[in-house]
């Protein structure tokens, strides 16, 4: 446990000891602020009863932040270690492969959630200037952040797997971005298909990340979506562990 915590602190400090972490947070903050500027301008013309969290979710900024930030956050985890030659040194340390994978994933997830904290500030600003307590509904905000956390777990685990596959950070980021965008497009496609009693439609409906996150933004928590995200996260972390262990077979 001590080795896991030490590795997690090491990986987390790597984000804040370089410009990369601050650039990621600044870019996400800029997109969040821009999205709320657009939302407020629209609300001046067309008032709505939809929660602010749902209004933010249906803008393209949410998915832009998610799809672009997760590959950049995870691209360095294993690829940089392999490129710099410190990976073998790390693997010969008195730590298990499982601890290394979990520590890198945990550090990426903590940084990812820190990146999303400014969203709370945006919601509080809207509540302050609109004098509307419903603009910051704790239930909707909590479920929205739960959805953001679960989606982050899925995309970050995918990024970890991509980073473990290569020595190039750019290649790792591209692999993660392509697979993440594919999952998003599958989710959009499933939400557009008509409901039919066929197994293909049911499978696509289960992978409807777009609609599932929409429920979270409205304050609705579907346990099926929670199980799906956690299962997919464990699957990609398992693949990452097997890739890391594969060095022993070479």
C-alpha positions in Angstrom: 0.0 0.0 0.0 2.9 2.4 0.8 4.5 1.7 -2.5 1.2 2.4 -4.3 0.7 5.7 -2.5 4.3 6.7 -3.2 4.0 6.0 -6.9 0.7 7.9 -7.0 2.3 11.0 -5.5 5.2 10.6 -7.9 2.9 10.5 -10.9 0.6 13.3 -9.7 3.5 15.6 -9.0 4.7 15.0 -12.6 1.6 16.9 -13.9 2.3 20.0 -11.7 6.1 20.1 -12.1 5.7 20.5 -15.8 3.8 23.0 -18.0 1.7 20.2 -19.5 -0.6 20.0 -16.5 -1.2 23.7 -16.3 -1.8 24.0 -20.0 -4.4 21.2 -19.8 -6.2 22.9 -16.9 -6.1 26.3 -18.5 -7.5 25.0 -21.8 -10.3 23.2 -20.0 -11.1 26.3 -18.0 -11.2 28.4 -21.1 -13.6 26.0 -22.8 -15.8 25.8 -19.7 -15.9 29.6 -19.4 -16.6 30.0 -23.1 -19.5 27.5 -22.9 -21.1 29.3 -20.1 -20.8 32.7 -21.9 -22.6 31.1 -24.8 -25.3 29.6 -22.5 -25.9 32.9 -20.7 -26.3 34.7 -24.0 -28.9 32.2 -25.1 -30.7 32.2 -21.8 -31.2 36.0 -22.1 -33.2 35.4 -25.3 -34.9 32.1 -24.5 -35.4 31.2 -20.8 -35.7 27.5 -20.1 -36.6 25.2 -17.2 -33.7 22.8 -18.0 -31.0 22.4 -15.3 -27.8 24.4 -16.0 -25.8 21.1 -15.8 -28.0 19.7 -18.7 -27.6 22.9 -20.7 -23.8 22.6 -20.3 -23.8 19.0 -21.3 -25.7 19.4 -24.5 -23.1 21.9 -25.8 -20.2 20.5 -27.8 -17.8 21.9 -25.3 -18.3 19.1 -22.8 -17.3 16.3 -25.2 -14.6 18.5 -26.6 -13.0 18.8 -23.2 -13.5 15.1 -22.4 -12.2 13.7 -25.7 -9.2 16.0 -26.0 -8.0 16.1 -22.4 -7.9 12.4 -21.6 -5.4 11.4 -24.3 -3.1 14.3 -23.3 -3.4 13.4 -19.6 -2.6 9.7 -20.2 -0.1 9.8 -23.1 2.9 10.3 -20.8 2.1 7.6 -18.2 4.0 4.7 -19.8 5.2 6.1 -23.1 7.4 8.7 -21.5 8.9 6.1 -19.1 9.8 3.9 -22.0 11.2 6.7 -24.1 13.4 8.1 -21.3 14.6 4.7 -20.3 13.2 4.8 -16.7 10.6 2.1 -17.3 12.9 -0.8 -16.7 14.3 0.9 -13.6 10.7 1.3 -12.3 9.9 -2.3 -13.0 12.9 -3.6 -11.1 11.9 -1.6 -8.0 10.2 -3.5 -5.2 6.7 -2.8 -6.5 4.3 -5.0 -8.4 3.0 -4.5 -11.9 -0.5 -4.1 -10.5 0.6 -1.3 -8.2 2.3 0.5 -11.0 -0.7 0.4 -13.2 -3.1 1.4 -10.5 -0.9 4.2 -9.3 -0.6 5.7 -12.7 -4.3 5.4 -13.3 -5.2 6.9 -9.9 -2.9 9.9 -10.5 -4.4 10.5 -13.9 -7.9 10.3 -12.4 -7.2 12.7 -9.6 -5.7 15.2 -12.0 -8.7 14.8 -14.3 -11.1 15.6 -11.5 -9.0 18.6 -10.4 -9.3 19.8 -14.0 -13.2 19.7 -13.8 -13.4 21.6 -10.5 -13.8 25.0 -12.2 -17.2 23.8 -13.4 -18.4 24.2 -9.8 -17.3 27.9 -9.9 -19.2 28.4 -13.2 -22.4 27.0 -11.7 -22.0 29.1 -8.6 -21.5 32.3 -10.7 -24.7 31.5 -12.6 -26.6 31.0 -9.4 -25.3 34.2 -7.9 -26.2 36.5 -10.8 -29.6 34.8 -11.6 -30.7 34.6 -7.9 -32.1 31.2 -8.8 -31.3 28.5 -6.2 -32.3 25.8 -8.7 -29.3 26.8 -10.9 -27.1 24.9 -8.4 -29.2 21.9 -7.5 -27.0 19.6 -5.4 -28.6 16.5 -6.8 -28.1 17.4 -10.4 -24.6 18.7 -9.7 -23.7 15.5 -7.8 -25.0 13.2 -10.5 -23.3 15.3 -13.2 -19.9 14.9 -11.5 -20.5 11.2 -10.9 -21.1 10.9 -14.7 -18.0 12.9 -15.4 -16.0 10.7 -13.0 -17.3 7.4 -14.6 -16.7 8.6 -18.1 -13.2 9.8 -17.0 -12.5 6.3 -15.6 -13.4 4.7 -18.9 -11.5 7.1 -21.2 -8.4 7.3 -18.9 -8.2 3.5 -18.6 -8.3 3.5 -22.4 -5.6 6.1 -22.5 -3.4 4.1 -20.1 -3.8 1.0 -22.3 -2.8 3.1 -25.4 0.2 4.6 -23.5 1.4 1.1 -22.5 1.4 0.0 -26.1 4.1 2.4 -27.5 7.1 4.5 -26.7 5.8 7.6 -28.4 3.5 10.0 -26.5 2.1 11.4 -29.7 1.2 7.9 -30.9 -0.4 7.0 -27.6 -2.4 10.2 -27.7 -3.6 9.5 -31.2 -4.6 5.9 -30.4 -6.5 7.0 -27.3 -8.2 9.8 -29.3 -9.3 7.5 -32.1 -10.8 4.9 -29.8 -12.4 7.5 -27.6 -14.0 9.3 -30.6 -15.1 5.9 -31.9 -16.9 5.2 -28.6 -18.5 8.6 -28.7 -19.7 8.1 -32.3 -21.1 4.7 -31.4 -23.0 6.3 -28.6 -24.4 9.0 -30.9 -25.4 6.4 -33.5 -27.2 4.3 -30.9 -29.2 7.4 -29.8 -30.3 8.0 -33.4 -31.5 4.5 -34.2 -35.2 3.7 -33.9 -36.1 1.3 -31.1 -36.4 -2.3 -32.5 -36.7 -5.6 -30.7 -33.3 -6.9 -32.0 -30.1 -7.8 -30.1 -28.1 -5.4 -32.3 -30.2 -2.5 -31.2 -30.1 -3.6 -27.6 -26.3 -3.8 -27.7 -26.0 -0.3 -29.2 -28.5 1.0 -26.6 -26.3 -0.4 -23.8 -23.3 1.5 -25.4 -25.3 4.8 -25.6 -22.8 6.9 -23.7 -24.3 10.0 -25.0 -27.8 9.3 -23.6 -26.4 7.8 -20.4 -24.4 11.0 -19.6 -27.5 13.0 -20.5 -29.3 11.2 -17.7 -26.5 12.0 -15.3 -26.7 15.7 -16.3 -30.4 15.7 -15.6 -29.9 14.3 -12.1 -30.9 10.7 -13.0 -28.5 7.9 -12.0 -28.9 4.6 -13.9 -27.1 1.7 -12.2 -26.8 0.0 -15.5 -24.6 2.8 -16.8 -22.5 2.7 -13.6 -21.9 -1.0 -14.0 -21.0 -0.5 -17.7 -18.5 2.2 -17.1 -16.8 0.4 -14.2 -16.7 -2.9 -16.1 -15.2 -1.3 -19.2 -12.7 0.5 -17.0 -11.6 -2.7 -15.3 -11.3 -4.4 -18.7 -8.9 -1.7 -20.1 -6.9 -1.7 -16.9 -6.6 -5.5 -17.2 -5.4 -5.1 -20.7 -2.9 -2.5 -19.6 -1.6 -4.8 -16.9 -1.2 -7.6 -19.4 0.8 -5.3 -21.7 3.0 -4.3 -18.9 3.6 -7.9 -17.9 4.3 -8.9 -21.5 7.9 -7.5 -21.1 8.7 -10.7 -19.3 7.8 -12.8 -22.3 10.2 -11.0 -24.6 
